[in-house]
């Protein structure tokens, strides 16, 4: 909004043409909004959720102490990200709107899921089939729009890392590929969100990485220097990434152990879907699997656990996802959270290294 208002104004307001300046503004605005609405929202959610988020009966015993903690805290992240993005981004940019579509659409699915968990007083919520159906529908609409917004020479292509000029044209198979990335990222973040503060910091780290990637991909000079494919206009995605970082940090203030509020599926599905959509638009889907490697590990642990139990009747892990395995092994919650954060930082650095290793 500010960009569109001041873009043709005096030299003083030339700052608003700068993606880096507006990204910084988005970070600051988002964290301030999150701080302003956090306490009133927590009080309001507590008043509406007398018993808080339902706790799994078969989960770690330590989690029973968290009974009564309200959920749907992802609402404060979505509100802060939306307002900040609308304030600082170029509202004529198609990529911003497709990113917002995925974030808000998946956030709505998560909200319905959280609402049903609260009203039915169980941890199941929305059925898996309906949840996936909603994700496919929203993801397909966004993907078709993204394909039309991307330059024709890369619109249906996959760009593997480590290669300078390699593009693989998958034609209309790009739609299921994009859905795999967006839905996979969304549910991977959801699976990781099981301990206080565990998911939100890796999300912020991934957002910071993709903010940088979006900025570099959107610049002709930097993309040429790094031998990555230039996507004109994609630099605006750095602003929504910045807004997500600010919202995540504001939420972490209240979600750090012991959490005053849980983000719920409202936040985890939305943020994971947003990261997946941004990776599709910047042609760095495979790099997302590296930067978000922690989310991948958590997801793989669930797949391995289910497959092993169905095939052999035995469990590989004491409990899945992976963070619960270490809880069962006696690790304290803060120890698991901090060590997983360290892993997320290391994987993010490895992912960023792929920008130069070509």
C-alpha positions in Angstrom: 0.0 0.0 0.0 2.7 2.4 1.0 4.7 1.4 -2.1 1.8 2.2 -4.4 1.1 5.4 -2.6 4.7 6.8 -2.6 6.2 5.1 -5.7 6.0 8.2 -7.8 6.4 10.7 -5.0 9.4 12.8 -4.0 13.0 11.7 -3.7 12.5 11.3 0.1 10.0 8.6 -0.5 12.3 6.8 -2.9 13.0 4.5 0.0 9.6 2.9 -0.5 10.8 1.6 -3.9 13.5 -0.4 -2.1 12.6 -4.0 -1.4 15.1 -4.3 1.5 13.7 -1.2 3.2 10.2 -2.4 2.9 11.2 -5.9 4.1 12.7 -4.3 7.2 9.5 -2.3 7.7 7.4 -5.4 7.3 9.4 -7.2 10.0 9.1 -4.3 12.5 5.4 -3.7 11.7 4.5 -7.4 12.0 6.2 -7.9 15.4 4.6 -4.7 16.8 1.1 -5.8 15.6 1.7 -9.2 17.1 2.7 -7.7 20.5 -0.3 -5.4 20.4 -2.9 -8.0 19.7 -1.4 -11.0 21.6 -2.7 -10.4 25.1 -6.2 -9.4 24.1 -6.4 -12.3 21.8 -5.1 -14.8 24.4 -7.6 -13.5 26.9 -10.4 -13.7 24.3 -9.4 -17.3 23.2 -9.3 -18.4 26.9 -12.8 -17.1 27.4 -14.0 -19.1 24.4 -12.0 -22.2 25.2 -12.7 -23.2 28.8 -10.7 -26.4 28.6 -8.1 -25.3 26.0 -6.6 -27.5 23.3 -7.4 -31.3 23.7 -4.3 -33.2 24.8 -3.7 -36.7 23.2 -4.3 -39.5 25.6 -1.5 -41.6 24.2 1.0 -38.7 24.2 3.9 -38.1 26.6 2.7 -37.7 30.2 4.4 -34.3 30.5 1.9 -32.9 28.0 -1.0 -33.5 30.4 0.3 -30.5 32.4 -0.5 -28.3 29.4 -4.2 -28.9 29.6 -6.2 -25.7 29.5 -3.7 -23.9 27.3 -5.7 -22.1 24.5 -5.0 -22.8 20.8 -5.6 -21.0 17.5 -2.7 -18.7 18.3 -1.9 -18.8 14.6 -4.6 -16.2 14.2 -2.3 -13.5 15.7 0.5 -14.5 13.2 -1.9 -14.4 10.3 -3.3 -11.0 11.3 0.1 -9.5 11.7 1.5 -11.0 8.5 -1.6 -9.9 6.5 -1.6 -6.3 7.7 2.1 -5.9 7.4 2.2 -7.4 3.9 -0.7 -5.2 2.7 1.0 -2.2 4.2 4.5 -2.7 2.7 4.2 -4.7 -0.5 3.4 -3.8 -4.1 -0.3 -4.6 -4.3 -0.1 -5.0 -8.1 2.3 -7.9 -7.7 0.6 -11.2 -8.5 3.1 -13.3 -6.5 2.1 -11.6 -3.3 -1.6 -12.3 -3.8 -1.0 -16.0 -4.6 1.1 -16.3 -1.5 -1.6 -14.7 0.5 -4.2 -17.0 -1.1 -2.4 -20.1 0.1 -1.6 -18.7 3.5 -5.2 -17.6 4.3 -6.8 -20.6 2.6 -4.7 -23.1 4.5 -5.2 -21.0 7.6 -8.9 -21.3 7.2 -8.7 -25.1 6.9 -6.6 -25.1 10.0 -9.1 -22.9 11.8 -11.9 -25.3 11.0 -9.8 -28.2 12.2 -9.0 -26.4 15.5 -12.6 -25.4 16.0 -13.9 -29.0 15.6 -11.2 -30.2 18.0 -12.5 -27.8 20.6 -16.2 -28.3 20.1 -15.9 -32.1 19.9 -13.3 -32.2 22.7 -11.0 -34.6 20.9 -7.6 -34.4 19.1 -8.9 -35.5 15.7 -10.8 -32.5 14.3 -11.4 -32.2 10.6 -11.1 -35.6 8.7 -7.9 -36.2 6.8 -9.8 -36.6 3.5 -11.6 -33.2 3.9 -8.4 -31.5 5.0 -6.4 -32.8 2.0 -9.3 -32.0 -0.4 -9.3 -28.4 0.8 -5.5 -28.2 0.4 -5.7 -29.6 -3.1 -8.4 -27.2 -4.2 -6.7 -24.1 -2.9 -3.2 -25.3 -4.0 -4.5 -26.0 -7.5 -6.1 -22.6 -7.9 -2.9 -20.9 -6.6 -0.6 -23.1 -8.8 -2.5 -22.3 -12.0 -2.3 -18.6 -11.2 1.4 -19.0 -10.5 2.0 -20.7 -13.8 0.4 -17.8 -15.6 2.3 -15.2 -13.6 5.8 -16.9 -14.1 7.8 -16.1 -17.2 6.9 -18.4 -20.1 10.4 -19.9 -20.2 10.2 -21.2 -16.6 6.5 -21.5 -15.9 6.2 -25.3 -16.0 9.8 -26.0 -15.2 11.7 -27.5 -12.3 15.2 -26.0 -11.5 17.4 -28.5 -9.7 20.1 -27.0 -7.4 23.8 -27.4 -8.2 23.3 -26.9 -11.9 23.8 -23.6 -13.7 21.3 -23.7 -16.5 19.4 -26.9 -16.0 15.6 -26.6 -16.4 13.3 -29.6 -16.6 10.1 -28.9 -18.4 7.4 -31.1 -16.8 4.5 -29.4 -18.6 1.2 -29.9 -16.8 2.8 -32.3 -14.4 4.0 -29.1 -12.8 0.5 -28.9 -11.1 0.9 -32.1 -9.1 4.5 -31.2 -8.4 3.5 -27.9 -7.0 0.8 -29.5 -4.9 3.2 -32.0 -3.5 5.5 -29.2 -2.4 2.8 -26.9 -1.0 0.7 -29.6 0.7 3.8 -31.4 1.9 5.4 -28.3 3.4 2.1 -27.4 5.1 1.6 -30.8 6.7 5.3 -31.1 7.6 5.2 -27.9 9.6 2.0 -29.2 11.2 3.6 -32.4 12.3 6.6 -30.5 13.8 4.4 -28.3 15.9 4.3 -30.6 18.9 6.4 -28.8 21.6 6.4 -25.2 22.8 8.4 -23.1 20.4 9.6 -26.1 18.3 8.1 -25.2 15.0 7.9 -21.4 15.0 11.7 -20.8 15.1 12.5 -23.1 12.1 9.6 -21.4 10.3 11.2 -18.0 10.9 14.6 -19.4 9.8 13.1 -20.8 6.6 11.3 -17.5 6.0 14.6 -15.6 6.4 16.3 -17.9 3.9 13.5 -17.6 1.3 13.3 -13.8 1.8 16.9 -13.7 0.7 16.3 -16.2 -2.1 13.3 -14.2 -3.4 15.3 -11.0 -3.3 18.2 -12.6 -5.3 15.9 -14.3 -7.8 14.1 -11.1 -8.4 17.3 -9.2 -9.2 18.7 -9.6 -12.7 22.3 -8.8 -11.6 22.4 -11.1 -8.6 20.6 -14.0 -10.3 23.1 -13.7 -13.2 26.1 -13.7 -10.8 24.8 -16.7 -8.9 23.6 -18.6 -12.1 20.1 -18.9 -10.7 17.0 -18.2 -12.8 15.6 -14.7 -12.7 11.9 -14.3 -11.9 11.0 -10.6 -12.4 8.8 -9.3 -9.6 9.5 -12.2 -7.2 11.6 -9.9 -5.0 8.3 -8.7 -3.5 8.0 -12.1 -1.8 10.8 -11.0 0.5 8.3 -8.6 2.1 5.8 -11.3 3.1 8.8 -13.4 4.3 9.8 -10.5 6.5 6.3 -10.1 7.8 6.3 -13.8 8.7 9.6 -13.4 10.6 8.1 -10.6 12.6 4.9 -12.4 13.3 6.8 -15.5 14.3 9.0 -13.7 16.7 6.0 -11.9 18.3 4.3 -15.3 18.7 7.4 -16.9 20.1 7.3 -14.4 23.0 4.1 -16.1 24.2 4.8 -19.6 22.8 8.2 -20.1 24.4 8.2 -22.8 27.2 5.8 -22.8 29.0 3.5 -21.7 26.3 0.7 -19.3 27.0 -0.9 -20.2 23.8 -0.5 -22.9 21.0 -0.5 -21.9 17.3 -2.8 -24.8 16.4 -3.4 -26.0 12.8 -4.5 -22.4 12.1 -0.9 -21.3 12.1 1.1 -24.4 11.2 -0.9 -25.3 8.0 -0.9 -21.7 6.9 2.8 -21.0 7.4 3.9 -24.3 5.9 1.7 -23.7 2.9 3.1 -20.2 2.5 6.7 -21.4 2.5 5.8 -24.1 -0.1 4.2 -21.6 -2.4 7.1 -19.2 -2.2 9.5 -22.0 -3.0 7.4 -22.8 -6.1 7.3 -19.2 -7.2 11.1 -18.8 -6.8 11.9 -22.1 -8.4 13.6 -23.4 -5.3 11.3 -26.2 -4.3 14.2 -28.7 -3.7 16.1 -26.2 -1.7 13.1 -25.9 0.6 13.5 -29.6 1.4 17.1 -28.8 2.5 16.4 -25.6 4.4 13.3 -27.1 5.9 15.1 -30.4 6.5 13.9 -30.5 10.1 10.3 -30.6 8.9 11.2 -33.4 6.4 12.8 -35.4 9.2 9.7 -35.1 11.3 7.5 -36.2 8.4 9.7 -39.1 7.4 9.7 -40.3 11.0 5.9 -40.6 10.9 5.9 -42.4 7.5 8.6 -44.8 8.7 6.7 -45.5 11.9 3.4 -46.2 10.3 4.9 -48.3 7.5 7.0 -50.4 9.9 4.0 -51.0 12.2 1.7 -52.0 9.3 4.3 -54.3 7.7 6.0 -55.8 10.7 3.9 -54.9 13.7 7.0 -53.2 15.2 7.7 -49.6 15.8 11.0 -48.0 14.8 10.7 -45.0 17.2 9.4 -44.9 20.8 6.8 -42.5 19.4 6.4 -40.4 16.3 6.9 -37.6 15.2 10.6 -37.6 16.0 10.5 -35.0 18.8 8.2 -37.3 20.8 10.7 -40.1 20.4 13.3 -38.1 22.3 10.7 -37.2 24.9 10.1 -40.9 25.5 13.9 -41.3 25.8 14.0 -38.9 28.7 15.1 -35.7 27.0 13.5 -32.6 28.5 11.3 -30.4 26.3 13.7 -27.3 26.3 16.6 -29.6 25.4 14.7 -31.1 22.4 13.5 -27.7 21.2 16.9 -26.0 21.4 18.8 -28.9 19.7 16.2 -29.0 16.9 16.6 -25.2 16.5 20.4 -25.8 16.1 19.7 -28.5 13.4 17.4 -26.1 11.6 20.1 -23.4 11.5 22.7 -25.9 10.1 20.3 -27.1 7.4 19.4 -23.5 6.5 23.1 -22.7 6.0 23.5 -25.9 3.8 20.5 -24.8 1.8 21.8 -21.3 1.2 25.1 -22.8 0.2 23.4 -24.3 -2.9 23.0 -20.8 -4.3 26.7 -20.6 -4.9 27.5 -24.3 -5.6 26.6 -24.4 -9.3 
